[in-house]
Amino acid sequence: MSYMQYISERQPLLKVCSIIIIIMMGVILLTSFWQAIVFTRDGLEIFSLLNWLILSALLAYALPKGIWSICFIFFTAFSIFHGGLVFVSAVGMITDKDILYSISFWFHRAETVYAIYLMNFTMIIYALTAIFFSKNAPQSTDSLDISLIKRFHNIGGSILLFMITVFLLVGFSTGALTSYTAYLTIINQSPIITLMFVYIYLFLGMAVVFVSVSYRPGFGFLFFIAFVIWAILAFKVGLRGEVMFPSCVAAAMLGRRKVPIGTFKLSIMVFLMLIAIVIVKNARLSGDYSEIDNMNPLNAVAEMGSSLRTVQEVVKWRNEGFKLLNGTSYWAPFERQLALFLPIPRPPAKKDKRLLNIVVQEKAGPIGFSPVAEAYLNFGEKGIIFIAFILGISLAKFDAIPSSVRSDTLIGVALIPLFIMIRNSFTFIPVQTIMGIVISLIILQLAKVKMVN
């Protein structure tokens, strides 16, 4: 009996046991949240680390595709970007003086303790929902001719090469690729340049999806190599999320057909990536890579966990009297698009306080944003339950769809903005998702049209 058959036969038992364990973790967290048992700050951080490790293990074994499922990959990206700082702090391994200095202004505040609880509740509800609604996907029924798949692969690769070229032209002509400081300065000063980069990353991510879902043995690795070269350059500048999120989606798409690489090789790649992040972190502001004196890979995990800052910020705003938005930040992007065609008032983006990417920029600076922070600012604690449930059930349903070029393409382009939202607000999600689906359908159709000699 193969390992996959062994896991498949025991999937229901794994599922039930995992749900019971997750509920137990939730009960412990609730009793602490309600002060029935009291966690010290150190105790809460240790619980957070154990919670993350246990949930990760349960998702890896209880989900049909394990660590290559969309649910698991999203959970990993979300938890690292929201909890990485807490996890590393729990074991006392933050050794970078710059990180310690930057977090000293907010990490030890009372609002951060509340933010840590919200982060843990989100992970628990998400994991519980993802496992409960998970099921094995039916066998793939893709019947496309290999020549059509190759044509789609080449179209996607051509778009990828074009977007890399546009990125380089815009980046070097504006000076944005000189250093991360220069990049932030330029995008903060020019809304047009900011919008250009937003859509460069979107189309580049979509192109990577096209290439990944259509790859077959014998197609060659040219387009993947091009993406890696771009990723190294962008990573060197300091664009971590911009590289990592499309990479995560590409991994999920490759994993829908078969396991791309073994666990050992994956572990080595993750370790090397963390080392690269540490190197980039030390030089991303100055652009000077001549003096790198801190190679602790856990510092990379800690720095990526800065999304917790946005949750801490919104908790602070609520304590200062900020009124709940009651869903208006989710409706605003739709309304603003409808206002282009209907007689609806459309205030300038910078004056529309429903757009939380604008609000956080004004109140706290360029710290990104978070789906947890946005849900909390709209509906309070109930919003956390809402967003975790929606994400868990949606991604579980994606995992259950049979793999084919068409379905994987549409899932992939929908995931790109969803992964980007881990570090951003909801503002751009509707437009980017609709645009991605429409463009994907057009390109899928083009790939079916044979070229006329």
C-alpha positions as a Markdown table, in Angstrom:
| # | Residue | x | y | z |
|---|---|---|---|---|
| 1 | Met | 0.0 | 0.0 | 0.0 |
| 2 | Ser | 1.3 | 3.4 | -1.0 |
| 3 | Tyr | 1.7 | 6.3 | 1.5 |
| 4 | Met | -1.0 | 8.3 | -0.3 |
| 5 | Gln | -3.4 | 5.3 | -0.2 |
| 6 | Tyr | -2.6 | 4.9 | 3.5 |
| 7 | Ile | -3.4 | 8.6 | 4.2 |
| 8 | Ser | -6.6 | 8.5 | 2.0 |
| 9 | Glu | -8.1 | 5.5 | 3.9 |
| 10 | Arg | -7.5 | 7.2 | 7.2 |
| 11 | Gln | -8.6 | 10.6 | 6.2 |
| 12 | Pro | -12.0 | 10.6 | 8.0 |
| 13 | Leu | -10.3 | 9.5 | 11.3 |
| 14 | Leu | -7.6 | 12.2 | 10.9 |
| 15 | Lys | -10.2 | 14.7 | 10.2 |
| 16 | Val | -12.3 | 13.9 | 13.3 |
| 17 | Cys | -9.2 | 13.8 | 15.6 |
| 18 | Ser | -7.9 | 17.1 | 14.1 |
| 19 | Ile | -11.2 | 18.8 | 14.7 |
| 20 | Ile | -11.3 | 17.6 | 18.3 |
| 21 | Ile | -7.8 | 18.9 | 19.0 |
| 22 | Ile | -8.5 | 22.3 | 17.3 |
| 23 | Ile | -11.6 | 22.7 | 19.4 |
| 24 | Met | -9.6 | 22.0 | 22.6 |
| 25 | Met | -7.0 | 24.6 | 21.6 |
| 26 | Gly | -9.9 | 27.0 | 21.0 |
| 27 | Val | -11.4 | 26.3 | 24.4 |
| 28 | Ile | -8.0 | 27.0 | 26.1 |
| 29 | Leu | -7.6 | 30.3 | 24.2 |
| 30 | Leu | -11.2 | 31.3 | 25.1 |
| 31 | Thr | -10.7 | 30.6 | 28.8 |
| 32 | Ser | -7.6 | 32.7 | 28.8 |
| 33 | Phe | -9.3 | 35.5 | 26.7 |
| 34 | Trp | -12.1 | 35.6 | 29.3 |
| 35 | Gln | -9.5 | 35.6 | 32.1 |
| 36 | Ala | -10.8 | 32.3 | 33.5 |
| 37 | Ile | -7.1 | 31.3 | 33.4 |
| 38 | Val | -4.4 | 34.0 | 33.2 |
| 39 | Phe | -1.6 | 33.8 | 30.7 |
| 40 | Thr | 1.4 | 36.0 | 31.3 |
| 41 | Arg | 2.7 | 37.8 | 28.2 |
| 42 | Asp | 5.5 | 35.2 | 27.8 |
| 43 | Gly | 2.9 | 32.4 | 28.3 |
| 44 | Leu | 0.7 | 33.8 | 25.6 |
| 45 | Glu | 3.6 | 33.9 | 23.2 |
| 46 | Ile | 4.5 | 30.3 | 24.0 |
| 47 | Phe | 0.9 | 29.3 | 23.5 |
| 48 | Ser | 0.8 | 31.1 | 20.2 |
| 49 | Leu | 3.9 | 29.2 | 19.0 |
| 50 | Leu | 2.5 | 25.8 | 20.1 |
| 51 | Asn | -0.9 | 26.7 | 18.6 |
| 52 | Trp | 0.8 | 27.5 | 15.2 |
| 53 | Leu | 2.9 | 24.3 | 15.3 |
| 54 | Ile | -0.1 | 22.1 | 16.2 |
| 55 | Leu | -2.4 | 23.6 | 13.6 |
| 56 | Ser | 0.3 | 23.4 | 11.0 |
| 57 | Ala | 0.8 | 19.7 | 11.7 |
| 58 | Leu | -3.0 | 19.0 | 11.7 |
| 59 | Leu | -3.5 | 20.7 | 8.4 |
| 60 | Ala | -0.5 | 18.9 | 6.9 |
| 61 | Tyr | -1.9 | 15.5 | 7.8 |
| 62 | Ala | -5.7 | 16.0 | 7.7 |
| 63 | Leu | -5.9 | 17.9 | 4.4 |
| 64 | Pro | -6.1 | 15.6 | 1.3 |
| 65 | Lys | -3.1 | 17.3 | -0.4 |
| 66 | Gly | -1.2 | 18.0 | 2.8 |
| 67 | Ile | 1.4 | 20.7 | 2.6 |
| 68 | Trp | 0.7 | 21.2 | -1.1 |
| 69 | Ser | -2.9 | 22.1 | -0.6 |
| 70 | Ile | -4.0 | 25.7 | -1.1 |
| 71 | Cys | -5.4 | 25.7 | 2.4 |
| 72 | Phe | -2.1 | 24.8 | 4.0 |
| 73 | Ile | 0.0 | 27.2 | 1.8 |
| 74 | Phe | -2.3 | 30.1 | 2.6 |
| 75 | Phe | -2.3 | 29.3 | 6.3 |
| 76 | Thr | 1.5 | 29.2 | 6.3 |
| 77 | Ala | 1.9 | 32.6 | 4.6 |
| 78 | Phe | -0.8 | 34.2 | 6.7 |
| 79 | Ser | 0.5 | 32.9 | 10.0 |
| 80 | Ile | 4.2 | 33.8 | 9.3 |
| 81 | Phe | 3.2 | 37.3 | 8.2 |
| 82 | His | 1.0 | 37.8 | 11.3 |
| 83 | Gly | 2.6 | 35.7 | 14.0 |
| 84 | Gly | 6.2 | 35.3 | 13.0 |
| 85 | Leu | 7.4 | 38.0 | 15.4 |
| 86 | Val | 5.5 | 36.4 | 18.3 |
| 87 | Phe | 6.8 | 32.9 | 17.5 |
| 88 | Val | 10.4 | 34.0 | 17.4 |
| 89 | Ser | 9.9 | 36.2 | 20.5 |
| 90 | Ala | 8.5 | 33.1 | 22.3 |
| 91 | Val | 11.9 | 31.4 | 22.1 |
| 92 | Gly | 13.9 | 34.5 | 22.7 |
| 93 | Met | 15.6 | 34.4 | 19.3 |
| 94 | Ile | 15.2 | 37.9 | 18.1 |
| 95 | Thr | 18.8 | 38.9 | 17.9 |
| 96 | Asp | 18.7 | 41.7 | 15.4 |
| 97 | Lys | 19.1 | 45.1 | 17.1 |
| 98 | Asp | 17.2 | 47.0 | 14.3 |
| 99 | Ile | 14.2 | 44.7 | 14.8 |
| 100 | Leu | 14.3 | 45.0 | 18.6 |
| 101 | Tyr | 14.4 | 48.8 | 18.2 |
| 102 | Ser | 11.6 | 49.1 | 15.7 |
| 103 | Ile | 9.2 | 46.9 | 17.7 |
| 104 | Ser | 10.0 | 48.6 | 21.0 |
| 105 | Phe | 7.5 | 51.3 | 20.1 |
| 106 | Trp | 4.5 | 49.0 | 19.8 |
| 107 | Phe | 5.2 | 45.3 | 20.5 |
| 108 | His | 4.9 | 45.4 | 24.3 |
| 109 | Arg | 1.8 | 47.5 | 24.5 |
| 110 | Ala | -1.5 | 46.2 | 25.9 |
| 111 | Glu | -3.2 | 46.5 | 22.4 |
| 112 | Thr | -0.6 | 44.0 | 21.1 |
| 113 | Val | -1.7 | 41.4 | 23.6 |
| 114 | Tyr | -5.2 | 41.8 | 22.3 |
| 115 | Ala | -3.9 | 41.6 | 18.7 |
| 116 | Ile | -2.1 | 38.3 | 19.5 |
| 117 | Tyr | -5.4 | 36.8 | 20.8 |
| 118 | Leu | -7.2 | 37.9 | 17.6 |
| 119 | Met | -4.4 | 36.4 | 15.5 |
| 120 | Asn | -4.7 | 33.1 | 17.4 |
| 121 | Phe | -8.5 | 33.0 | 17.1 |
| 122 | Thr | -8.2 | 33.6 | 13.3 |
| 123 | Met | -5.7 | 30.7 | 12.9 |
| 124 | Ile | -7.9 | 28.3 | 14.9 |
| 125 | Ile | -11.2 | 29.2 | 13.2 |
| 126 | Tyr | -9.5 | 29.1 | 9.8 |
| 127 | Ala | -7.9 | 25.6 | 10.4 |
| 128 | Leu | -11.1 | 24.2 | 11.9 |
| 129 | Thr | -13.2 | 25.4 | 8.8 |
| 130 | Ala | -10.6 | 24.3 | 6.3 |
| 131 | Ile | -10.4 | 20.8 | 7.7 |
| 132 | Phe | -14.1 | 20.4 | 8.3 |
| 133 | Phe | -15.0 | 21.3 | 4.7 |
| 134 | Ser | -12.0 | 19.6 | 3.0 |
| 135 | Lys | -12.5 | 16.6 | 0.8 |
| 136 | Asn | -10.6 | 14.7 | -1.9 |
| 137 | Ala | -10.8 | 16.3 | -5.3 |
| 138 | Pro | -12.2 | 14.1 | -8.1 |
| 139 | Gln | -9.7 | 12.8 | -10.6 |
| 140 | Ser | -8.5 | 15.3 | -13.2 |
| 141 | Thr | -10.5 | 15.2 | -16.5 |
| 142 | Asp | -8.4 | 17.6 | -18.5 |
| 143 | Ser | -8.8 | 16.6 | -22.2 |
| 144 | Leu | -6.9 | 19.5 | -23.9 |
| 145 | Asp | -4.5 | 18.6 | -26.6 |
| 146 | Ile | -0.9 | 19.0 | -25.6 |
| 147 | Ser | -0.3 | 21.5 | -28.4 |
| 148 | Leu | -3.0 | 23.8 | -27.0 |
| 149 | Ile | -1.5 | 23.4 | -23.5 |
| 150 | Lys | 2.0 | 24.3 | -24.9 |
| 151 | Arg | 0.5 | 27.3 | -26.7 |
| 152 | Phe | -1.1 | 28.5 | -23.5 |
| 153 | His | 2.2 | 28.0 | -21.7 |
| 154 | Asn | 4.1 | 30.1 | -24.3 |
| 155 | Ile | 1.5 | 32.9 | -24.1 |
| 156 | Gly | 1.8 | 33.0 | -20.3 |
| 157 | Gly | 5.6 | 32.9 | -20.6 |
| 158 | Ser | 5.5 | 35.8 | -23.1 |
| 159 | Ile | 3.4 | 37.9 | -20.8 |
| 160 | Leu | 5.8 | 37.1 | -17.9 |
| 161 | Leu | 8.8 | 38.2 | -19.9 |
| 162 | Phe | 7.0 | 41.4 | -21.0 |
| 163 | Met | 6.0 | 42.3 | -17.4 |
| 164 | Ile | 9.5 | 41.7 | -16.2 |
| 165 | Thr | 10.7 | 44.1 | -18.9 |
| 166 | Val | 8.1 | 46.7 | -17.9 |
| 167 | Phe | 9.1 | 46.3 | -14.2 |
| 168 | Leu | 12.8 | 46.9 | -15.1 |
| 169 | Leu | 12.0 | 49.9 | -17.3 |
| 170 | Val | 9.8 | 51.5 | -14.7 |
| 171 | Gly | 12.1 | 50.6 | -11.8 |
| 172 | Phe | 15.3 | 51.8 | -13.3 |
| 173 | Ser | 13.9 | 54.9 | -15.0 |
| 174 | Thr | 12.3 | 56.2 | -11.8 |
| 175 | Gly | 15.3 | 55.1 | -9.6 |
| 176 | Ala | 12.9 | 52.9 | -7.5 |
| 177 | Leu | 15.3 | 49.9 | -7.8 |
| 178 | Thr | 18.2 | 51.7 | -6.2 |
| 179 | Ser | 17.2 | 50.6 | -2.7 |
| 180 | Tyr | 14.1 | 49.9 | -0.7 |
| 181 | Thr | 14.2 | 53.4 | 0.7 |
| 182 | Ala | 14.2 | 54.8 | -2.8 |
| 183 | Tyr | 11.3 | 52.5 | -3.8 |
| 184 | Leu | 9.2 | 53.6 | -0.8 |
| 185 | Thr | 9.9 | 57.3 | -1.5 |
| 186 | Ile | 9.0 | 57.1 | -5.1 |
| 187 | Ile | 5.7 | 55.2 | -4.7 |
| 188 | Asn | 4.7 | 57.5 | -1.8 |
| 189 | Gln | 5.3 | 60.6 | -3.9 |
| 190 | Ser | 3.6 | 59.4 | -7.1 |
| 191 | Pro | 0.2 | 57.7 | -7.1 |
| 192 | Ile | 0.6 | 56.9 | -10.8 |
| 193 | Ile | 3.9 | 55.0 | -10.2 |
| 194 | Thr | 2.3 | 53.2 | -7.3 |
| 195 | Leu | -0.6 | 52.1 | -9.5 |
| 196 | Met | 1.8 | 51.0 | -12.2 |
| 197 | Phe | 3.7 | 48.8 | -9.7 |
| 198 | Val | 0.4 | 47.4 | -8.3 |
| 199 | Tyr | -0.7 | 46.1 | -11.7 |
| 200 | Ile | 2.8 | 45.0 | -12.7 |
| 201 | Tyr | 2.8 | 42.7 | -9.7 |
| 202 | Leu | -0.7 | 41.6 | -10.5 |
| 203 | Phe | 0.0 | 40.7 | -14.2 |
| 204 | Leu | 3.3 | 39.2 | -13.3 |
| 205 | Gly | 1.6 | 37.0 | -10.8 |
| 206 | Met | -1.1 | 36.0 | -13.3 |
| 207 | Ala | 1.6 | 35.1 | -15.8 |
| 208 | Val | 3.3 | 32.9 | -13.3 |
| 209 | Val | 0.0 | 31.2 | -12.8 |
| 210 | Phe | -0.4 | 30.6 | -16.5 |
| 211 | Val | 3.1 | 29.1 | -16.8 |
| 212 | Ser | 2.6 | 26.9 | -13.7 |
| 213 | Val | -0.8 | 25.4 | -14.5 |
| 214 | Ser | 0.2 | 24.6 | -18.1 |
| 215 | Tyr | 3.7 | 23.2 | -17.4 |
| 216 | Arg | 4.2 | 19.7 | -18.6 |
| 217 | Pro | 7.4 | 17.5 | -18.7 |
| 218 | Gly | 9.5 | 18.5 | -21.8 |
| 219 | Phe | 8.3 | 22.1 | -21.9 |
| 220 | Gly | 11.6 | 23.4 | -20.5 |
| 221 | Phe | 12.3 | 25.7 | -17.6 |
| 222 | Leu | 12.9 | 29.0 | -19.5 |
| 223 | Phe | 10.0 | 30.9 | -18.0 |
| 224 | Phe | 10.6 | 29.6 | -14.5 |
| 225 | Ile | 14.3 | 30.7 | -14.8 |
| 226 | Ala | 13.2 | 34.1 | -15.9 |
| 227 | Phe | 10.9 | 34.4 | -12.9 |
| 228 | Val | 13.7 | 33.3 | -10.5 |
| 229 | Ile | 16.1 | 35.9 | -12.0 |
| 230 | Trp | 13.4 | 38.6 | -11.5 |
| 231 | Ala | 12.7 | 37.3 | -8.0 |
| 232 | Ile | 16.4 | 37.6 | -7.0 |
| 233 | Leu | 16.6 | 41.1 | -8.3 |
| 234 | Ala | 13.3 | 42.2 | -6.6 |
| 235 | Phe | 14.3 | 40.4 | -3.4 |
| 236 | Lys | 17.6 | 42.2 | -3.4 |
| 237 | Val | 15.7 | 45.5 | -3.5 |
| 238 | Gly | 13.6 | 44.4 | -0.5 |
| 239 | Leu | 10.4 | 43.3 | -2.2 |
| 240 | Arg | 9.6 | 40.2 | -0.2 |
| 241 | Gly | 5.9 | 39.9 | -0.3 |
| 242 | Glu | 5.8 | 40.8 | -4.0 |
| 243 | Val | 8.1 | 37.8 | -4.7 |
| 244 | Met | 6.8 | 35.4 | -2.1 |
| 245 | Phe | 3.0 | 35.6 | -2.7 |
| 246 | Pro | 3.1 | 34.7 | -6.4 |
| 247 | Ser | 5.6 | 32.0 | -5.6 |
| 248 | Cys | 3.2 | 30.6 | -3.0 |
| 249 | Val | 0.4 | 30.6 | -5.6 |
| 250 | Ala | 2.6 | 29.0 | -8.2 |
| 251 | Ala | 3.6 | 26.2 | -5.7 |
| 252 | Ala | -0.1 | 25.6 | -4.9 |
| 253 | Met | -0.9 | 25.4 | -8.7 |
| 254 | Leu | 1.9 | 22.9 | -9.3 |
| 255 | Gly | 0.8 | 21.0 | -6.3 |
| 256 | Arg | -2.7 | 20.5 | -7.6 |
| 257 | Arg | -1.3 | 18.2 | -10.3 |
| 258 | Lys | 1.4 | 16.4 | -8.3 |
| 259 | Val | 3.9 | 17.1 | -5.5 |
| 260 | Pro | 6.6 | 19.3 | -7.2 |
| 261 | Ile | 9.5 | 18.5 | -4.9 |
| 262 | Gly | 10.2 | 16.3 | -1.8 |
| 263 | Thr | 9.9 | 17.5 | 1.8 |
| 264 | Phe | 13.7 | 17.5 | 2.4 |
| 265 | Lys | 14.4 | 19.6 | -0.7 |
| 266 | Leu | 11.6 | 22.0 | 0.3 |
| 267 | Ser | 13.1 | 22.4 | 3.8 |
| 268 | Ile | 16.5 | 23.3 | 2.3 |
| 269 | Met | 14.9 | 25.8 | 0.0 |
| 270 | Val | 12.9 | 27.4 | 2.9 |
| 271 | Phe | 16.1 | 27.6 | 5.0 |
| 272 | Leu | 18.0 | 29.3 | 2.2 |
| 273 | Met | 15.1 | 31.7 | 1.6 |
| 274 | Leu | 15.2 | 32.7 | 5.3 |
| 275 | Ile | 18.9 | 33.4 | 5.0 |
| 276 | Ala | 18.3 | 35.5 | 1.9 |
| 277 | Ile | 15.6 | 37.5 | 3.8 |
| 278 | Val | 18.1 | 38.2 | 6.6 |
| 279 | Ile | 20.6 | 39.4 | 4.1 |
| 280 | Val | 18.1 | 41.5 | 2.3 |
| 281 | Lys | 16.7 | 42.9 | 5.6 |
| 282 | Asn | 20.2 | 44.1 | 6.7 |
| 283 | Ala | 20.7 | 46.0 | 3.4 |
| 284 | Arg | 17.3 | 46.8 | 2.0 |
| 285 | Leu | 17.2 | 50.4 | 3.4 |
| 286 | Ser | 20.7 | 51.4 | 2.4 |
| 287 | Gly | 21.3 | 49.1 | -0.6 |
| 288 | Asp | 24.7 | 48.3 | 0.7 |
| 289 | Tyr | 25.5 | 44.6 | 0.9 |
| 290 | Ser | 29.1 | 44.9 | 1.9 |
| 291 | Glu | 28.6 | 44.5 | 5.6 |
| 292 | Ile | 26.2 | 41.7 | 6.7 |
| 293 | Asp | 26.8 | 40.8 | 10.3 |
| 294 | Asn | 23.6 | 39.0 | 11.3 |
| 295 | Met | 22.7 | 35.6 | 9.7 |
| 296 | Asn | 20.1 | 34.3 | 12.2 |
| 297 | Pro | 17.3 | 32.9 | 9.9 |
| 298 | Leu | 14.7 | 33.4 | 12.7 |
| 299 | Asn | 15.2 | 37.1 | 12.4 |
| 300 | Ala | 13.7 | 36.8 | 8.9 |
| 301 | Val | 10.6 | 35.1 | 10.4 |
| 302 | Ala | 10.4 | 37.8 | 13.0 |
| 303 | Glu | 10.6 | 40.6 | 10.5 |
| 304 | Met | 8.0 | 39.1 | 8.2 |
| 305 | Gly | 5.6 | 39.0 | 11.2 |
| 306 | Ser | 5.2 | 42.8 | 11.1 |
| 307 | Ser | 1.6 | 42.5 | 9.9 |
| 308 | Leu | 0.7 | 42.1 | 13.6 |
| 309 | Arg | 1.5 | 45.8 | 13.9 |
| 310 | Thr | -1.6 | 46.6 | 11.7 |
| 311 | Val | -3.8 | 44.5 | 14.0 |
| 312 | Gln | -2.3 | 46.3 | 17.0 |
| 313 | Glu | -3.0 | 49.6 | 15.3 |
| 314 | Val | -6.7 | 49.0 | 14.7 |
| 315 | Val | -7.2 | 47.8 | 18.3 |
| 316 | Lys | -5.6 | 51.1 | 19.4 |
| 317 | Trp | -7.9 | 53.1 | 17.1 |
| 318 | Arg | -11.0 | 51.3 | 18.5 |
| 319 | Asn | -9.8 | 52.1 | 22.0 |
| 320 | Glu | -9.5 | 55.7 | 21.0 |
| 321 | Gly | -13.1 | 55.9 | 19.7 |
| 322 | Phe | -12.8 | 54.8 | 16.1 |
| 323 | Lys | -16.4 | 53.7 | 15.1 |
| 324 | Leu | -16.9 | 50.3 | 13.4 |
| 325 | Leu | -17.3 | 50.5 | 9.7 |
| 326 | Asn | -19.9 | 47.8 | 9.5 |
| 327 | Gly | -18.8 | 46.5 | 6.2 |
| 328 | Thr | -18.3 | 49.8 | 4.3 |
| 329 | Ser | -14.7 | 49.1 | 3.5 |
| 330 | Tyr | -15.7 | 45.9 | 1.7 |
| 331 | Trp | -18.5 | 47.7 | -0.2 |
| 332 | Ala | -16.5 | 50.8 | -1.1 |
| 333 | Pro | -14.4 | 49.2 | -3.9 |
| 334 | Phe | -17.6 | 48.0 | -5.6 |
| 335 | Glu | -19.4 | 51.3 | -5.2 |
| 336 | Arg | -16.5 | 53.2 | -6.6 |
| 337 | Gln | -16.5 | 51.1 | -9.7 |
| 338 | Leu | -20.2 | 51.4 | -10.1 |
| 339 | Ala | -19.9 | 55.2 | -9.8 |
| 340 | Leu | -18.0 | 55.2 | -13.1 |
| 341 | Phe | -21.2 | 54.2 | -14.8 |
| 342 | Leu | -24.0 | 55.2 | -12.5 |
| 343 | Pro | -24.8 | 58.6 | -10.9 |
| 344 | Ile | -23.3 | 57.7 | -7.5 |
| 345 | Pro | -21.0 | 60.2 | -5.6 |
| 346 | Arg | -17.4 | 59.1 | -6.0 |
| 347 | Pro | -15.1 | 61.1 | -3.7 |
| 348 | Pro | -11.4 | 61.2 | -4.5 |
| 349 | Ala | -9.6 | 58.1 | -3.2 |
| 350 | Lys | -7.5 | 60.1 | -0.7 |
| 351 | Lys | -10.7 | 61.5 | 0.9 |
| 352 | Asp | -12.6 | 58.3 | 1.0 |
| 353 | Lys | -12.2 | 57.1 | 4.6 |
| 354 | Arg | -13.7 | 53.7 | 3.7 |
| 355 | Leu | -10.5 | 52.8 | 1.9 |
| 356 | Leu | -8.4 | 51.4 | 4.7 |
| 357 | Asn | -5.2 | 51.5 | 2.7 |
| 358 | Ile | -5.6 | 55.3 | 2.7 |
| 359 | Val | -6.6 | 55.5 | 6.3 |
| 360 | Val | -3.7 | 53.4 | 7.6 |
| 361 | Gln | -1.2 | 55.4 | 5.5 |
| 362 | Glu | -2.5 | 58.6 | 7.1 |
| 363 | Lys | -2.7 | 57.3 | 10.7 |
| 364 | Ala | 0.4 | 55.0 | 10.9 |
| 365 | Gly | 2.4 | 55.3 | 7.7 |
| 366 | Pro | 3.4 | 52.7 | 5.1 |
| 367 | Ile | 2.9 | 49.6 | 7.3 |
| 368 | Gly | 0.7 | 47.6 | 5.0 |
| 369 | Phe | -2.5 | 46.2 | 6.3 |
| 370 | Ser | -4.2 | 42.8 | 7.1 |
| 371 | Pro | -7.4 | 40.9 | 6.6 |
| 372 | Val | -7.6 | 40.5 | 10.4 |
| 373 | Ala | -7.3 | 44.2 | 11.0 |
| 374 | Glu | -9.9 | 45.0 | 8.3 |
| 375 | Ala | -12.4 | 42.5 | 9.6 |
| 376 | Tyr | -11.9 | 43.8 | 13.2 |
| 377 | Leu | -12.3 | 47.4 | 12.1 |
| 378 | Asn | -15.6 | 46.6 | 10.3 |
| 379 | Phe | -17.3 | 44.2 | 12.7 |
| 380 | Gly | -15.2 | 43.9 | 15.9 |
| 381 | Glu | -14.5 | 40.5 | 17.2 |
| 382 | Lys | -17.3 | 39.0 | 15.1 |
| 383 | Gly | -15.4 | 40.1 | 12.1 |
| 384 | Ile | -12.6 | 37.8 | 12.9 |
| 385 | Ile | -14.9 | 34.8 | 12.9 |
| 386 | Phe | -16.4 | 36.0 | 9.6 |
| 387 | Ile | -13.1 | 36.4 | 7.7 |
| 388 | Ala | -11.6 | 33.2 | 9.1 |
| 389 | Phe | -14.7 | 31.2 | 8.1 |
| 390 | Ile | -15.0 | 32.7 | 4.7 |
| 391 | Leu | -11.3 | 32.1 | 3.9 |
| 392 | Gly | -11.3 | 28.6 | 5.3 |
| 393 | Ile | -14.4 | 27.4 | 3.4 |
| 394 | Ser | -13.4 | 29.2 | 0.2 |
| 395 | Leu | -10.0 | 27.7 | 0.0 |
| 396 | Ala | -11.2 | 24.2 | 1.0 |
| 397 | Lys | -13.7 | 24.4 | -1.9 |
| 398 | Phe | -10.9 | 25.5 | -4.3 |
| 399 | Asp | -8.8 | 22.4 | -3.2 |
| 400 | Ala | -11.8 | 20.1 | -3.9 |
| 401 | Ile | -12.2 | 21.3 | -7.5 |
| 402 | Pro | -10.7 | 18.8 | -10.0 |
| 403 | Ser | -7.4 | 19.9 | -11.5 |
| 404 | Ser | -7.5 | 21.1 | -15.2 |
| 405 | Val | -5.8 | 23.9 | -17.1 |
| 406 | Arg | -9.0 | 25.9 | -17.1 |
| 407 | Ser | -10.0 | 25.4 | -13.4 |
| 408 | Asp | -6.4 | 25.8 | -12.1 |
| 409 | Thr | -6.0 | 29.0 | -14.1 |
| 410 | Leu | -9.2 | 30.6 | -12.8 |
| 411 | Ile | -8.4 | 29.5 | -9.2 |
| 412 | Gly | -4.8 | 30.8 | -9.5 |
| 413 | Val | -5.7 | 34.3 | -10.8 |
| 414 | Ala | -8.3 | 34.5 | -8.0 |
| 415 | Leu | -5.6 | 33.5 | -5.4 |
| 416 | Ile | -3.1 | 36.1 | -6.5 |
| 417 | Pro | -5.0 | 39.1 | -5.0 |
| 418 | Leu | -6.1 | 37.0 | -2.1 |
| 419 | Phe | -2.5 | 36.2 | -1.1 |
| 420 | Ile | -1.5 | 39.9 | -1.6 |
| 421 | Met | -4.3 | 40.8 | 0.8 |
| 422 | Ile | -2.4 | 39.1 | 3.6 |
| 423 | Arg | -0.3 | 42.3 | 3.7 |
| 424 | Asn | -2.8 | 44.8 | 2.3 |
| 425 | Ser | -6.4 | 46.0 | 2.5 |
| 426 | Phe | -9.4 | 44.7 | 0.6 |
| 427 | Thr | -9.5 | 47.8 | -1.6 |
| 428 | Phe | -8.0 | 46.3 | -4.8 |
| 429 | Ile | -9.3 | 42.8 | -4.4 |
| 430 | Pro | -12.6 | 43.0 | -6.4 |
| 431 | Val | -11.2 | 44.8 | -9.4 |
| 432 | Gln | -8.0 | 42.6 | -9.6 |
| 433 | Thr | -10.1 | 39.4 | -9.2 |
| 434 | Ile | -12.6 | 40.3 | -11.9 |
| 435 | Met | -9.8 | 41.6 | -14.2 |
| 436 | Gly | -7.8 | 38.5 | -13.7 |
| 437 | Ile | -10.7 | 36.1 | -14.5 |
| 438 | Val | -11.7 | 38.1 | -17.6 |
| 439 | Ile | -8.1 | 38.3 | -19.0 |
| 440 | Ser | -7.6 | 34.6 | -18.2 |
| 441 | Leu | -10.7 | 33.6 | -20.1 |
| 442 | Ile | -9.6 | 35.6 | -23.1 |
| 443 | Ile | -6.1 | 34.1 | -23.1 |
| 444 | Leu | -7.5 | 30.6 | -22.6 |
| 445 | Gln | -9.6 | 31.2 | -25.7 |
| 446 | Leu | -6.6 | 32.6 | -27.7 |
| 447 | Ala | -4.7 | 29.5 | -26.8 |
| 448 | Lys | -7.4 | 27.4 | -28.5 |
| 449 | Val | -7.3 | 29.4 | -31.7 |
| 450 | Lys | -4.7 | 27.8 | -34.1 |
| 451 | Met | -2.3 | 30.3 | -35.7 |
| 452 | Val | -2.9 | 30.9 | -39.4 |
| 453 | Asn | 0.1 | 30.4 | -41.5 |
